Amino acid sequence: MQDGRAPRIKNRAPAAIQITFEQLLREAQGIRETAVRSPKQRLEDFEELSEYRGRKRKEFEERIRRTRGNIKEWLQYANWESSQNEFARSRSVFERALDVDPRSIQLWLNYSEMELKSRNVQHARNLFDRAVTLLPRVDQLWYKYVYLEELLQNIPGARQVFERWMQWEPEDKAWQAYIKLEERYQELDRASSIYERWVAIRPEPRVWVKWAKFEEERGRVDKAREVFQTALEFFGDGEEQVERAQAVFSAFAKMETRLKEFDRARVIYNFALSRIARSKSAGLYTSYTKFEKQCGTQNTLESTVFAKKRIQYEEEVTQDGLNFDSWFDYTRLEEIALRDLRREVGSQEELKTAIGRVREVYERAVAHVPPGDEKKHWRRYIFLWLDYALFEEIETKDYARARQVYQTAVQLVPHKRFTFAKLWAMFAKFELRRLDLPAARKIFGAAIGMCPKEGLFKKYIELEIELREFDRVRTLYEKYIEFDPSNSSSWIRWAELEAQLQDFPRTRAIFELGVAQQQLAMPEILWKAFIDFEIAEGERERAAELYERLIQLSGHVKVWIAYALFEGEAIPIPREEREDEEEGEEDEELEVKMAPGDPVKARAVFQRAYNDLKSKRLIDERVALLEVWKTFEEQSGTPEDVAKVEGMKPIISKRRRVDQENGQMVEEHVFVFPDDEKEINPTSFKFLQIAHAWAQKKKEVDIPGATSSSKDVEMDENDDQSSQGGDEDDEKSSGDES
C-alpha cells in the first residue's frame, strides 16, 4: 500500500459457504422465491410431524427475515401456526408483527379474528381494547368491538364502548349506530339523549330533522315540535340563517301536513319564503307547491304556482336580458294571473295591481333593444311590442295607450335597413277596428313610401279588396309592378283580379305586359297562367298561339309535351257556346260539354318537337318526348301509330372507350336512335338492330343457359369499325345465327 498499488490476494481458495448471484438479488429486493409445489406427504408419526413443522417454521422465519416489513408474510406465518393449533406460537408471531407495524389495521383484525375462532373471547377483548386505544380514528375497529360485545349479549359493555367512541366525536354513522343499538333494546329515552348530544356536537339541519322525525315516530309530537322550534331559534331569523335552515322548515311543514295541521304548515311555509330570496328557495317553493296541490284551495295553489314561475323567469331574464322566449313566458304568466283574478271577481285595487305588474314586465322586456342592425335579432323582439299592444287593446281597453305602443315600435325599427310588414299591418288593422280608415291608409302609405316591401303591398291590396275599392287596388298593383317588375306572382294576381272582374281585355293586356318583361323570376308560371286563362275562356287558338310563342322563346321539352297534349286532349266548351242547353235546367244538373281534341295536330306537334330536339342533339329530352308520345298513341292512336313511335325509340348500347385521364378502358351506356344511325352508318345500324332483336327473342323464349337478366349488346370502337367495313356475308351469317 506504500507504493499506491492494490493489495495482492494471497488466498484464492473457494469459500466454505457459496452464495449465488440469484440468491443475493432475491434477498436484496425482497422477492419471494417461487414456491415449487412439493408432492403431498403423509405423516405417519409425531416425529415426522415435528420434523415437518420445524421445516415450515424455518421457511417462514427465513422469509420474514428477508422481508421483515411485509405484513403479508407475517399473517401467513401466524395463520399457519393457528391452523396447527399452536395458539401461543401464533400470538407470538402476531406480537412480533405488531412490533414491526403497530398501526396495521389488517394485522389487528386478523389477530382478533384468530382469537375469536379459537374461542379466546377475553384475548379478543383485550386486543380490541389495545387497538382502539392505539387507533381511535379507525371506525372499523370500533364496529368490530361493539359487534363482539353485542354478540355476547353484553349490552352494558357495548354501551360503554360506544361511550368511549363518542368522546372522539366520530362521523354521523357512528352516532346512528349507537342510536340503533338503543332502539333495538327499546331504550328510546337513551336514544333521545344521544340525539341531543349529537346535535350539540354537530348542529346541522339534517341532524335536527332526524331527531324530530325520531320523536314523531315515537308518538311524541309535542317533543318533535319542540325540537323543530329549538332548531329554528338556534338558526335565527336572518336571511342567511333561514336559507341555511330550509331543510328544517320543509321537514317541519311536512310533519304538520302529516298531522293534518294544514294551517300550521302553511304558516311555516309562508314564514320561510318571506325571509328567503326567491332565487335561493326553489326547493322550498317546490315543496310548498306540492303541499298546496294536495291540501290547498284553487286560489292558494295558483298563487303558489305563479310565485314559483316568477322566480324561475326572473332568474332567466336576469342572466340573459335578450332571451325573448323567457320574456314571452313571463308576460304570458302575468296575463294569465290577471285573467284568473278577473274570473274570481277580484277587487279594483287587486286588478289595478295585476295590470301594473303586466305592464311592468312588458316595459322591462321591450327595454332590451337588440344590438346591431341585423333583422334576425329583431324578429322576436318585435313580437313583444305586438303582444304589448294587443294586451292594451284587448285586456285593458286603453286604446290611446295601444296606439302609443304601436307608434313607439314603428319609430324604433331602423326602416332604412329593414322593416316588418306585420308591424305596419297590425297597426293599420288596429286603426280599422277603431273605425279610422284614413288613418289605416296613411299608415300603409307611409310604410310603402318609407320602405317598400312585397309584404306591405300584399297587405294593403288585401285591405282594399276587402273594402271593394278596386280602383285603389289597380293603383296599388301599378305601384307594386313599378317596385318589382320581375315578380311573376304579382302579374298573375293582378290578372286574376281583372279576370274575376270580367275585364278580359285588361287581363290579356296585363299578361302581355308581364311576359314582355326582359327579366322575370320564374317566367314559366306566368306563361302557364296566361295559357290556362285562355283555355278556361275557350280561346283554343289563342292558347295555341301562346304555345308557339313560348316555343320560340324556350323550346324546352316540357313546353313541347304540354303543347302536344293540349292539342290532343279534350277541353270544356264555354257555357255561352253551348247550343243544346235548356233554359230551365239548373247548372248543377247540366253535364259538362267537352270539345274533342285533334290527334292529328298533336302528332304534328310531337313530330316537330322531335325534329327540333334532334337538330339540337338532345338525347335525354328526345327519350322523354318519345315516352310521352308512345303513351299518347296508346290512348288515342292505332297500333300502327304505336309501332311507329316504338320504332323511333333508341337502342341502349354499351360502348368502350379509352379514358383520356388515366388511359384505362371504360364502358358507358349510350342511346342509339334509329334515324341518327341510319343517316350515319346504315350497315352498322342494321347489324345492331338484328343483334338487339335476337337478344329480345332470346329473353322472351328463355333459352336454357341464357341469363335471366337483360343483356345489352356490347360494341367497342373496333367492332364499330369492322361492322362499318363488313361485307354481305357477315350480315348473312349474323342473320342465320339469330
HELIX and SHEET records of a PDB file:
HELIX    1   1 PHE A   21  GLN A   29  1                                   9    
HELIX    2   2 PHE A   46  ARG A   66  1                                  21    
HELIX    3   3 ILE A   71  SER A   83  1                                  13    
HELIX    4   4 PHE A   87  VAL A  100  1                                  14    
HELIX    5   5 ILE A  105  LYS A  117  1                                  13    
HELIX    6   6 VAL A  121  LEU A  134  1                                  14    
HELIX    7   7 ASP A  139  LEU A  151  1                                  13    
HELIX    8   8 ILE A  155  MET A  166  1                                  12    
HELIX    9   9 ASP A  172  ARG A  184  1                                  13    
HELIX   10  10 LEU A  188  ILE A  201  1                                  14    
HELIX   11  11 PRO A  205  ARG A  218  1                                  14    
HELIX   12  12 VAL A  221  PHE A  235  1                                  15    
HELIX   13  13 GLU A  239  ARG A  244  1                                   6    
HELIX   14  14 GLN A  246  ARG A  258  1                                  13    
HELIX   15  15 PHE A  262  LEU A  273  1                                  12    
HELIX   16  16 ARG A  278  LYS A  280  5                                   3    
HELIX   17  17 ALA A  282  CYS A  295  1                                  14    
HELIX   18  18 GLN A  298  GLN A  319  1                                  22    
HELIX   19  19 PHE A  324  ARG A  343  1                                  20    
HELIX   20  20 GLN A  348  VAL A  366  1                                  19    
HELIX   21  21 LYS A  375  HIS A  377  5                                   3    
HELIX   22  22 ARG A  379  LEU A  390  1                                  12    
HELIX   23  23 PHE A  391  GLU A  395  3                                   5    
HELIX   24  24 TYR A  399  LEU A  412  1                                  14    
HELIX   25  25 ALA A  421  ARG A  433  1                                  13    
HELIX   26  26 LEU A  437  MET A  450  1                                  14    
HELIX   27  27 GLU A  454  GLU A  466  1                                  13    
HELIX   28  28 PHE A  470  PHE A  483  1                                  14    
HELIX   29  29 SER A  488  GLN A  500  1                                  13    
HELIX   30  30 PHE A  504  VAL A  515  1                                  12    
HELIX   31  31 PRO A  523  ALA A  536  1                                  14    
HELIX   32  32 ARG A  540  LEU A  553  1                                  14    
HELIX   33  33 VAL A  557  GLY A  568  1                                  12    
HELIX   34  34 ARG A  575  GLU A  577  5                                   3    
HELIX   35  35 ASP A  587  GLU A  589  5                                   3    
HELIX   36  36 PRO A  599  SER A  615  1                                  17    
HELIX   37  37 ASP A  620  SER A  636  1                                  17    
HELIX   38  38 PRO A  639  MET A  648  1                                  10    
HELIX   39  39 PRO A  674  ILE A  680  1                                   7    
HELIX   40  40 PRO A  682  VAL A  701  1                                  20    
HELIX   41  41 GLU A  717  GLN A  724  1                                   8    
HELIX   42  42 GLU A  728  GLU A  737  1                                  10    
SHEET    1   A 2 ILE A 571  PRO A 572  0                                        
SHEET    2   A 2 MET A 594  ALA A 595 -1                                        
SHEET    1   B 3 MET A 665  VAL A 672  0                                        
SHEET    2   B 3 ILE A 651  VAL A 658 -1                                        
SHEET    3   B 3 GLU A 714  MET A 715  1                                        
END                                                                             
